[in-house]
């Protein structure tokens, strides 16, 4: 198998296999209790009682009460466990009965199965099934954590100095820099994580063993000019330091070997830190995260063992902290939520600093690692490590059409809402389709990881994050009831500090990627019922929406005839259509009880943003 096909195979077979390490501070967990299965239109809605200490839950299904019960695979290509109930089984065939069981998920994999519950999806009626979103405008507002904009992913920073023409004749460096500016300005992104701090174009090793960072200086100067902060990913291995200098991956030849001499790896991490301080200032660098390696639990990214990674981590963190204790260092930066418990145990046993744990998942909402980080803090007396999902997205697969789809937009909102209380950062991977890992984009809509296309057109996923950034003020309750509530249809609501504006963001989506093109039985009609308003108060109402017919740039391209790359007139039409229009709705007047309602269609997949402003 070629190097490129090996890399692709490893990426495309990422699944959440159990770690061979026990869970830090957490014993064996009981099976969830209280499992119920509610028959819904186009789905079965499953609920159960959460289990203290669980990282998530793995849903199983069978066609008879006697089994066999197999995990439900919603085709996300990565970890199948979900972080919490409820869960909508949209793979269920309407009219066909099933039996369900749920297991807790820990760092050791799934636990015992719950008791079974029967369920049967209902066929669609003549009109979309209803849901209600109850918003309490008078409730005390609470902060809305910006887990979506603290950090984002991007291809290696050296693209900022790329000189050759790129895909479709694009200016790679200019478009890449502009993409970073767009996510900064329109989503509020503050930091960017990219691979390859030690790629050959950014670092060279002199004959005397010293390090030349002049290439990195050029790249970082250009990056920092955007006003963003880097996440310094300590990777990959310079060939002069590698035990196997031929162990490379991807088109940019990232070297994924362990070091030949471990002390030299420490020297590199130490000298990098000193160099960055000297060039950009100690206080500036102290505000950056340093992450050790990338996905060492995949063979494609690391030719050593788990023990070798732990040594790599320890050598790096002690080198960086030896320069400045304030710098936050963490890992394991693992694929499929693996190796987190093992790293915490290692750090606990050897008194190794760990300021944050970082890991990745795709095709699902992120698991809840707070039981492990809290147990670590209790056992060591140290501050609880932050939880940074430094890669997250709708798929781990290169060139997958789901990445360009509307399906991915409510998926993003589901993941971000789920992460609000369990995560410090959920970094979407990645900002731009200027991306070369397995080759440059062959056409405009090729299923690239980017929120933005080549040419910086905004995909539906981009608009999902943009609308999150538009929520003004503090969070107020927005409780969903009805057919598919809190599993298909979810909502967030905010109130401006002066009370003049109310925002409601609601969406309809599923994890089930067999529904990439939508599902008529999953369409809904949403009634937003707002209480706590001043009786008789007048409000203007505005709407924005993302669905197959609205703010879907790929549909615009298809209407123009599709093909590989636009010509200049087509580019002009695409850029003109690259927007999220504001639609005025009928004015809203609160009744004598201080309540007002709006009813809107909410297709699956689809997003609605509603803003009420006091007249």
C-alpha positions as CSV (number, residue, x, y, z in Angstrom):
1,X,0.0,0.0,0.0
2,X,1.3,3.4,-0.9
3,X,2.1,6.1,1.7
4,X,-0.9,8.2,0.6
5,X,-3.3,5.2,0.6
6,X,-2.1,4.1,4.0
7,X,-2.8,7.5,5.4
8,X,-6.2,7.6,3.9
9,X,-7.0,4.1,5.2
10,X,-6.0,5.0,8.7
11,X,-8.1,8.2,8.6
12,X,-11.1,6.4,7.2
13,X,-11.1,3.6,9.8
14,X,-11.0,5.8,12.9
15,X,-13.3,4.2,15.4
16,X,-13.6,4.6,19.1
17,X,-11.7,1.4,20.2
18,X,-11.3,1.1,23.9
19,X,-8.0,2.1,25.4
20,X,-6.0,-0.5,27.2
21,X,-5.7,1.8,30.2
22,X,-8.0,2.1,33.2
23,X,-10.0,5.2,33.9
24,X,-8.3,7.6,36.2
25,X,-10.1,7.7,39.6
26,X,-13.3,6.0,38.3
27,X,-14.4,2.5,39.1
28,X,-16.6,0.2,37.1
29,X,-19.9,2.0,36.2
30,X,-23.4,0.5,36.5
31,X,-25.7,0.2,33.5
32,X,-28.0,3.2,32.9
33,X,-31.5,2.8,34.4
34,X,-34.9,4.1,33.3
35,X,-34.4,3.5,29.6
36,X,-37.5,4.6,27.6
37,X,-38.2,4.5,23.9
38,X,-40.8,6.9,22.6
39,X,-42.3,6.3,19.1
40,X,-41.7,9.5,17.1
41,X,-42.2,10.5,13.5
42,X,-39.3,9.1,11.5
43,X,-37.4,8.1,14.6
44,X,-37.4,6.5,18.0
45,X,-36.6,8.9,20.9
46,X,-34.5,7.2,23.6
47,X,-34.0,8.6,27.1
48,X,-32.3,7.2,30.2
49,X,-31.0,8.2,33.6
50,X,-27.5,9.6,33.4
51,X,-24.8,7.7,35.4
52,X,-22.3,9.6,37.5
53,X,-18.8,9.2,36.2
54,X,-19.8,8.2,32.7
55,X,-18.0,9.8,29.7
56,X,-20.9,8.9,27.4
57,X,-23.3,6.2,26.4
58,X,-23.4,3.6,23.7
59,X,-26.9,2.9,22.2
60,X,-27.6,-0.7,21.1
61,X,-30.5,-2.0,19.0
62,X,-31.9,-5.5,18.1
63,X,-34.9,-6.7,16.2
64,X,-36.0,-9.0,19.0
65,X,-36.0,-8.9,22.8
66,X,-33.5,-11.8,22.8
67,X,-31.0,-9.9,20.6
68,X,-28.4,-9.8,19.4
69,X,-27.9,-6.2,20.4
70,X,-25.4,-4.3,18.3
71,X,-24.2,-0.7,18.7
72,X,-26.1,1.8,16.5
73,X,-23.7,3.2,13.9
74,X,-24.9,6.7,12.7
75,X,-22.1,6.6,10.1
76,X,-20.0,9.4,11.5
77,X,-16.8,7.4,11.1
78,X,-15.5,7.8,14.6
79,X,-16.7,7.4,18.2
80,X,-20.2,6.0,18.4
81,X,-20.9,6.8,22.0
82,X,-23.0,9.9,22.7
83,X,-22.4,12.2,25.6
84,X,-25.9,12.3,27.1
85,X,-29.5,11.5,26.5
86,X,-31.8,11.9,24.6
87,X,-30.9,10.1,21.4
88,X,-32.9,9.9,18.2
89,X,-32.6,6.7,16.3
90,X,-33.4,7.9,12.8
91,X,-32.0,4.7,11.2
92,X,-35.2,3.0,12.4
93,X,-37.6,2.0,9.6
94,X,-41.1,3.4,10.2
95,X,-43.6,0.7,11.3
96,X,-40.9,-1.8,12.2
97,X,-40.4,-2.7,15.9
98,X,-37.0,-2.6,17.6
99,X,-35.6,-3.2,21.1
100,X,-33.0,-0.9,22.6
101,X,-30.4,-1.1,25.3
102,X,-27.8,1.4,26.5
103,X,-24.3,1.0,28.0
104,X,-22.2,3.5,29.8
105,X,-19.0,4.5,28.1
106,X,-15.7,4.9,30.0
107,X,-12.1,5.1,29.1
108,X,-12.1,1.4,29.0
109,X,-15.0,1.2,26.5
110,X,-18.6,0.1,27.0
111,X,-20.0,-1.3,30.3
112,X,-23.0,-3.5,31.1
113,X,-26.1,-3.1,29.0
114,X,-29.3,-1.7,30.5
115,X,-32.7,-3.4,30.5
116,X,-34.4,-3.4,27.1
117,X,-37.1,-1.0,25.9
118,X,-39.2,-1.5,22.8
119,X,-39.8,1.3,20.2
120,X,-41.2,1.8,16.7
121,X,-40.8,4.8,14.5
122,X,-44.0,6.3,13.0
123,X,-44.5,7.2,9.4
124,X,-44.8,10.8,8.4
125,X,-48.3,12.4,8.4
126,X,-49.6,14.8,5.8
127,X,-48.0,17.8,7.5
128,X,-44.7,18.1,9.4
129,X,-44.9,17.0,13.1
130,X,-45.0,19.9,15.6
131,X,-42.5,21.0,18.3
132,X,-42.7,23.8,20.7
133,X,-39.8,26.0,22.0
134,X,-40.7,27.6,25.3
135,X,-38.5,30.7,26.0
136,X,-38.6,32.5,29.4
137,X,-37.7,36.1,28.6
138,X,-38.0,37.1,32.3
139,X,-35.6,34.4,33.6
140,X,-32.2,35.4,35.0
141,X,-29.6,35.3,32.2
142,X,-26.4,33.3,32.5
143,X,-23.2,33.6,30.5
144,X,-23.1,31.7,27.2
145,X,-19.5,30.1,27.1
146,X,-17.8,30.7,23.8
147,X,-16.6,27.1,23.3
148,X,-17.0,27.5,19.5
149,X,-14.8,30.5,19.1
150,X,-11.9,30.1,21.5
151,X,-10.0,27.9,18.9
152,X,-10.3,26.7,15.3
153,X,-8.2,24.3,13.2
154,X,-6.2,25.1,10.1
155,X,-3.8,23.5,7.7
156,X,-0.1,24.1,8.5
157,X,0.8,27.7,9.0
158,X,3.5,27.5,6.3
159,X,0.8,27.9,3.7
160,X,0.9,31.6,4.6
161,X,4.2,31.7,2.7
162,X,3.1,29.4,-0.2
163,X,4.3,30.7,-3.5
164,X,3.0,28.3,-6.2
165,X,-0.5,28.6,-7.7
166,X,-3.0,26.5,-5.8
167,X,-6.2,24.6,-6.6
168,X,-8.2,26.2,-9.3
169,X,-5.5,28.7,-9.9
170,X,-6.0,30.2,-6.4
171,X,-3.5,32.3,-4.4
172,X,-3.0,29.9,-1.5
173,X,-1.2,32.3,0.9
174,X,-3.6,35.2,0.3
175,X,-6.8,33.1,0.6
176,X,-5.5,31.2,3.6
177,X,-4.7,34.4,5.4
178,X,-8.1,35.9,4.4
179,X,-9.9,32.8,5.7
180,X,-8.2,33.3,9.1
181,X,-9.4,36.9,9.1
182,X,-12.9,35.9,8.2
183,X,-13.2,33.4,11.1
184,X,-11.7,36.0,13.4
185,X,-14.1,38.8,12.4
186,X,-17.3,36.9,11.7
187,X,-17.1,34.0,14.3
188,X,-14.9,35.7,16.9
189,X,-12.2,33.0,16.8
190,X,-9.2,33.9,19.0
191,X,-6.7,31.1,18.5
192,X,-5.7,28.7,15.7
193,X,-4.3,25.2,15.9
194,X,-2.3,23.9,13.0
195,X,0.0,20.9,12.4
196,X,3.7,21.0,11.7
197,X,5.6,23.5,13.8
198,X,8.8,21.5,12.9
199,X,8.2,21.0,9.2
200,X,11.3,21.4,7.0
201,X,10.2,24.8,5.6
202,X,10.0,26.2,9.2
203,X,12.9,24.5,10.9
204,X,16.4,23.3,9.9
205,X,19.1,21.7,12.0
206,X,22.6,23.1,11.5
207,X,25.6,20.8,11.2
208,X,26.6,21.7,14.8
209,X,23.1,20.5,16.0
210,X,21.7,24.0,16.7
211,X,18.4,25.0,15.3
212,X,17.5,27.6,12.6
213,X,14.0,29.0,13.1
214,X,14.1,31.6,10.4
215,X,11.5,29.8,8.3
216,X,9.2,29.7,11.4
217,X,9.8,33.4,12.0
218,X,8.5,34.3,8.6
219,X,5.4,32.1,9.0
220,X,4.7,33.2,12.6
221,X,5.2,36.9,11.7
222,X,2.5,36.6,9.0
223,X,0.2,34.6,11.2
224,X,0.5,36.9,14.2
225,X,-0.3,39.9,11.9
226,X,-3.8,38.6,11.8
227,X,-4.2,39.3,15.5
228,X,-4.8,35.6,16.3
229,X,-2.9,33.4,18.7
230,X,-1.3,30.1,17.7
231,X,-1.6,26.8,19.4
232,X,2.0,25.6,19.3
233,X,1.7,22.0,18.2
234,X,5.0,20.4,19.0
235,X,5.3,18.3,15.9
236,X,6.6,16.8,13.6
237,X,10.1,15.3,14.0
238,X,13.0,17.0,12.2
239,X,14.7,14.3,10.1
240,X,18.1,15.0,11.8
241,X,16.5,14.0,15.1
242,X,14.4,11.1,13.9
243,X,15.1,7.4,14.7
244,X,13.5,6.7,11.2
245,X,14.0,9.7,8.9
246,X,11.9,7.9,6.2
247,X,8.7,7.6,8.3
248,X,6.6,10.3,6.6
249,X,3.0,10.9,6.0
250,X,0.8,13.1,3.8
251,X,1.8,15.2,0.8
252,X,3.8,17.6,2.9
253,X,6.0,14.8,4.2
254,X,5.3,15.1,7.9
255,X,7.9,13.0,9.7
256,X,6.2,10.9,12.4
257,X,9.1,9.0,13.9
258,X,10.1,9.0,17.6
259,X,13.5,10.7,18.3
260,X,16.7,8.9,18.0
261,X,18.0,10.7,21.1
262,X,15.4,11.8,23.5
263,X,17.5,14.6,24.9
264,X,17.7,16.2,21.5
265,X,13.9,16.3,21.4
266,X,14.0,18.1,24.7
267,X,16.6,20.5,23.4
268,X,14.4,21.3,20.4
269,X,11.3,22.1,22.6
270,X,13.4,24.2,24.9
271,X,15.1,26.2,22.2
272,X,11.8,26.8,20.4
273,X,10.3,28.2,23.6
274,X,13.3,30.5,24.2
275,X,13.3,31.6,20.6
276,X,9.6,32.5,20.6
277,X,10.0,34.4,23.8
278,X,12.9,36.4,22.5
279,X,11.1,37.3,19.3
280,X,7.5,37.9,20.6
281,X,7.9,38.5,24.3
282,X,7.6,36.3,27.4
283,X,4.2,37.5,28.4
284,X,2.9,37.0,24.8
285,X,4.1,33.4,24.6
286,X,2.8,32.7,28.1
287,X,-0.7,33.1,26.8
288,X,-0.3,30.4,24.2
289,X,-1.1,26.7,24.5
290,X,1.6,24.2,23.6
291,X,0.2,20.8,22.5
292,X,2.5,17.8,22.3
293,X,2.2,16.0,19.0
294,X,-0.9,15.0,17.0
295,X,-2.9,11.7,17.2
296,X,-0.1,9.5,18.4
297,X,-2.6,6.7,18.9
298,X,-2.9,6.3,15.1
299,X,0.0,4.5,13.5
300,X,-0.2,7.0,10.6
301,X,1.0,9.8,13.0
302,X,3.4,8.0,15.4
303,X,5.8,5.0,14.9
304,X,6.3,4.5,18.6
305,X,4.2,2.9,21.4
306,X,1.9,4.6,23.9
307,X,4.8,4.5,26.4
308,X,7.0,6.2,23.9
309,X,4.4,8.9,23.5
310,X,4.3,9.4,27.3
311,X,8.0,9.9,27.3
312,X,7.7,12.3,24.3
313,X,5.2,14.3,26.3
314,X,7.2,14.3,29.5
315,X,10.4,15.4,27.8
316,X,8.5,18.2,26.0
317,X,6.6,19.5,28.9
318,X,9.6,19.6,31.2
319,X,11.6,21.4,28.6
320,X,8.9,24.1,28.0
321,X,8.1,24.5,31.7
322,X,11.8,24.8,32.4
323,X,11.8,28.0,30.4
324,X,8.5,29.4,31.7
325,X,6.1,27.7,34.2
326,X,3.3,29.9,33.0
327,X,3.1,28.3,29.5
328,X,0.2,25.8,29.3
329,X,1.2,22.4,28.0
330,X,-1.1,19.4,27.3
331,X,-1.9,16.4,25.3
332,X,-2.4,13.6,24.2
333,X,-4.0,15.3,21.2
334,X,-5.5,11.8,20.4
335,X,-7.8,10.5,17.7
336,X,-11.2,9.1,18.6
337,X,-11.1,10.3,22.3
338,X,-8.3,7.8,23.2
339,X,-5.4,7.8,25.6
340,X,-6.7,10.6,27.8
341,X,-7.0,8.6,31.0
342,X,-3.7,6.9,30.3
343,X,-1.9,10.3,30.0
344,X,-3.5,11.6,33.2
345,X,-2.4,8.4,35.1
346,X,1.1,8.8,33.8
347,X,1.2,12.5,34.8
348,X,-0.2,11.6,38.2
349,X,2.3,8.8,38.9
350,X,5.3,10.7,37.7
351,X,4.3,14.2,38.8
352,X,4.3,15.5,35.3
353,X,2.6,18.8,34.6
354,X,-0.6,18.7,32.4
355,X,-2.5,22.0,32.0
356,X,-5.1,20.7,29.6
357,X,-6.1,17.4,28.0
358,X,-6.7,17.5,24.3
359,X,-8.4,15.0,22.1
360,X,-10.5,14.7,18.9
361,X,-13.7,13.2,17.7
362,X,-15.8,13.4,14.5
363,X,-19.3,12.7,13.4
364,X,-20.7,13.0,17.0
365,X,-21.0,15.4,19.9
366,X,-17.9,15.3,22.1
367,X,-17.9,13.0,25.2
368,X,-17.8,14.4,28.7
369,X,-14.3,14.1,30.2
370,X,-15.0,16.0,33.4
371,X,-15.1,12.8,35.5
372,X,-11.5,12.1,34.6
373,X,-10.1,15.6,34.9
374,X,-11.9,16.1,38.3
375,X,-10.6,12.8,39.6
376,X,-7.1,13.8,38.5
377,X,-7.4,17.1,40.4
378,X,-8.7,15.5,43.5
379,X,-6.0,12.8,43.5
380,X,-3.1,15.2,42.9
381,X,-4.3,18.5,44.5
382,X,-3.5,20.3,41.3
383,X,-5.8,22.5,39.3
384,X,-8.2,20.6,37.1
385,X,-6.9,20.4,33.6
386,X,-8.9,22.2,30.9
387,X,-10.6,20.1,28.3
388,X,-9.7,21.2,24.7
389,X,-11.1,19.3,21.8
390,X,-8.5,20.5,19.3
391,X,-10.1,18.8,16.4
392,X,-13.8,18.2,15.9
393,X,-16.0,18.0,12.8
394,X,-18.8,16.2,10.9
395,X,-16.4,13.6,9.4
396,X,-12.8,12.4,9.7
397,X,-12.9,11.4,6.0
398,X,-11.2,13.4,3.3
399,X,-13.3,14.4,0.3
400,X,-16.6,13.4,1.9
401,X,-19.7,15.2,0.5
402,X,-21.2,15.7,4.0
403,X,-18.6,18.5,4.5
404,X,-20.3,20.7,1.9
405,X,-23.8,19.8,2.9
406,X,-26.6,21.5,4.9
407,X,-26.7,18.4,7.0
408,X,-23.4,19.5,8.7
409,X,-24.9,22.9,9.8
410,X,-27.3,21.7,12.6
411,X,-24.7,19.0,13.4
412,X,-22.4,21.8,14.4
413,X,-25.0,23.4,16.6
414,X,-25.8,20.1,18.3
415,X,-22.2,19.6,19.1
416,X,-21.5,23.1,20.4
417,X,-24.6,23.1,22.6
418,X,-23.7,19.7,24.0
419,X,-20.2,21.0,24.8
420,X,-21.3,24.2,26.6
421,X,-21.1,22.7,30.1
422,X,-18.4,20.0,29.6
423,X,-15.7,21.6,27.5
424,X,-13.4,24.6,27.4
425,X,-13.0,24.6,23.6
426,X,-14.4,22.7,20.7
427,X,-12.3,23.6,17.7
428,X,-13.8,22.9,14.3
429,X,-11.4,21.3,11.9
430,X,-10.7,23.3,9.8
431,X,-11.2,27.0,8.7
432,X,-10.3,26.7,5.0
433,X,-10.4,24.2,2.1
434,X,-6.8,25.4,1.3
435,X,-5.6,22.0,2.6
436,X,-3.1,19.6,1.1
437,X,-2.9,16.5,3.4
438,X,-4.0,14.0,0.8
439,X,-3.7,16.3,-2.2
440,X,-5.1,19.7,-3.2
441,X,-8.8,20.2,-3.9
442,X,-9.7,18.7,-7.3
443,X,-12.8,20.9,-7.6
444,X,-14.7,23.7,-5.8
445,X,-17.1,21.4,-3.9
446,X,-15.0,18.3,-3.2
447,X,-16.0,17.6,0.4
448,X,-13.2,19.5,2.0
449,X,-12.8,19.9,5.7
450,X,-13.0,23.7,5.5
451,X,-15.8,26.0,6.7
452,X,-14.8,28.1,3.7
453,X,-14.2,26.9,0.2
454,X,-11.3,27.6,-2.0
455,X,-12.2,31.2,-2.8
456,X,-13.6,31.7,0.7
457,X,-17.2,31.1,0.0
458,X,-19.1,30.3,3.3
459,X,-20.5,26.8,3.6
460,X,-23.6,26.0,5.7
461,X,-21.4,24.9,8.6
462,X,-19.8,28.3,8.6
463,X,-23.2,30.0,9.0
464,X,-24.0,27.7,12.0
465,X,-21.0,29.1,13.9
466,X,-21.7,32.6,12.6
467,X,-25.2,32.5,14.1
468,X,-23.9,31.3,17.4
469,X,-21.7,34.4,17.4
470,X,-24.8,36.6,16.8
471,X,-26.6,35.5,19.9
472,X,-26.6,38.7,22.0
473,X,-26.5,38.9,25.8
474,X,-26.9,36.2,28.3
475,X,-28.5,32.8,28.0
476,X,-32.1,32.3,29.0
477,X,-34.2,29.0,29.1
478,X,-35.3,27.6,25.8
479,X,-37.0,24.3,26.4
480,X,-38.1,22.1,23.5
481,X,-41.1,19.8,23.7
482,X,-42.9,17.7,21.1
483,X,-41.9,15.2,18.4
484,X,-38.1,14.7,18.6
485,X,-37.5,17.4,21.2
486,X,-33.9,17.9,22.4
487,X,-32.6,15.2,20.1
488,X,-33.7,16.3,16.6
489,X,-34.9,19.8,17.4
490,X,-32.9,21.9,19.9
491,X,-32.6,25.6,20.7
492,X,-30.6,28.3,22.5
493,X,-32.0,31.7,23.5
494,X,-30.4,34.9,24.8
495,X,-31.6,38.3,26.1
496,X,-29.6,41.5,25.6
497,X,-28.4,43.1,28.8
498,X,-30.9,46.0,28.5
499,X,-33.8,43.6,27.6
500,X,-34.4,45.2,24.3
501,X,-33.5,42.2,22.1
502,X,-34.3,38.5,22.3
503,X,-32.6,36.0,20.1
504,X,-33.7,32.4,19.6
505,X,-31.6,30.0,17.6
506,X,-33.2,26.6,16.8
507,X,-32.2,23.8,14.6
508,X,-33.4,20.4,13.3
509,X,-30.7,17.8,12.6
510,X,-29.7,14.2,13.2
511,X,-26.4,12.4,13.7
512,X,-27.5,9.8,11.1
513,X,-25.4,10.4,8.0
514,X,-27.7,8.2,5.8
515,X,-29.9,11.4,5.9
516,X,-27.3,13.7,4.3
517,X,-29.8,14.8,1.7
518,X,-32.6,15.4,4.3
519,X,-35.6,13.4,5.4
520,X,-39.2,14.4,4.9
521,X,-40.5,12.5,8.0
522,X,-38.0,14.5,10.1
523,X,-39.3,17.9,9.0
524,X,-41.0,19.8,11.8
525,X,-43.1,22.9,12.4
526,X,-41.8,24.9,15.3
527,X,-43.9,27.1,17.5
528,X,-41.7,29.5,19.6
529,X,-43.7,30.6,22.7
530,X,-42.0,33.4,24.5
531,X,-43.2,34.3,28.1
532,X,-42.2,36.9,30.5
533,X,-42.6,39.9,28.1
534,X,-44.2,43.1,29.1
535,X,-48.0,42.8,28.3
536,X,-48.8,44.7,25.1
537,X,-45.2,45.3,24.2
538,X,-44.5,45.6,20.4
539,X,-41.5,43.8,18.8
540,X,-40.1,43.7,15.3
541,X,-39.2,40.2,14.2
542,X,-36.4,39.2,11.9
543,X,-35.4,35.7,10.7
544,X,-32.4,34.1,9.1
545,X,-32.3,30.5,7.9
546,X,-30.0,27.8,6.7
547,X,-31.5,24.9,4.8
548,X,-31.4,23.3,1.3
549,X,-33.0,26.4,-0.2
550,X,-31.4,29.1,2.0
551,X,-27.7,30.1,2.4
552,X,-26.6,26.9,0.7
553,X,-23.8,27.9,-1.6
554,X,-23.4,24.5,-3.1
555,X,-27.0,24.6,-4.3
556,X,-26.2,28.0,-6.0
557,X,-23.2,26.3,-7.7
558,X,-25.4,23.4,-8.9
559,X,-27.9,25.9,-10.3
560,X,-25.1,27.5,-12.2
561,X,-24.3,24.2,-13.8
562,X,-21.8,22.8,-11.4
563,X,-18.5,21.5,-12.8
564,X,-15.0,21.6,-11.3
565,X,-14.1,25.3,-11.1
566,X,-16.1,28.5,-11.7
567,X,-15.2,31.0,-14.5
568,X,-15.1,34.7,-13.6
569,X,-18.8,35.3,-14.3
570,X,-19.7,32.3,-12.1
571,X,-17.4,33.5,-9.3
572,X,-19.2,36.8,-9.4
573,X,-22.6,35.2,-9.0
574,X,-21.3,32.9,-6.2
575,X,-19.8,35.8,-4.3
576,X,-23.1,37.7,-4.7
577,X,-25.0,34.8,-3.3
578,X,-22.5,34.2,-0.4
579,X,-24.6,35.7,2.3
580,X,-27.1,35.0,5.1
581,X,-30.1,37.2,4.3
582,X,-32.3,38.8,6.9
583,X,-36.0,38.2,6.4
584,X,-38.5,40.5,8.1
585,X,-41.4,38.7,9.8
586,X,-44.8,40.1,10.9
587,X,-44.5,42.3,14.0
588,X,-45.0,40.5,17.4
589,X,-47.2,41.9,20.2
590,X,-47.2,40.4,23.6
591,X,-50.7,39.5,24.9
592,X,-52.2,40.4,28.2
593,X,-50.2,37.7,30.0
594,X,-46.9,38.8,28.5
595,X,-46.7,35.9,26.0
596,X,-46.1,35.9,22.3
597,X,-45.7,33.2,19.7
598,X,-44.1,32.7,16.3
599,X,-44.6,29.6,14.2
600,X,-42.0,28.7,11.5
601,X,-41.3,25.7,9.3
602,X,-38.1,23.8,10.3
603,X,-36.9,21.3,7.8
604,X,-34.4,18.6,8.5
605,X,-31.7,19.6,8.1
606,X,-32.3,23.2,8.9
607,X,-31.6,26.2,11.2
608,X,-33.7,29.2,12.1
609,X,-32.4,32.4,13.9
610,X,-35.1,34.7,15.2
611,X,-34.5,38.1,16.7
612,X,-37.2,40.2,18.4
613,X,-36.4,43.8,19.1
614,X,-38.6,46.0,21.3
615,X,-40.1,48.9,19.3
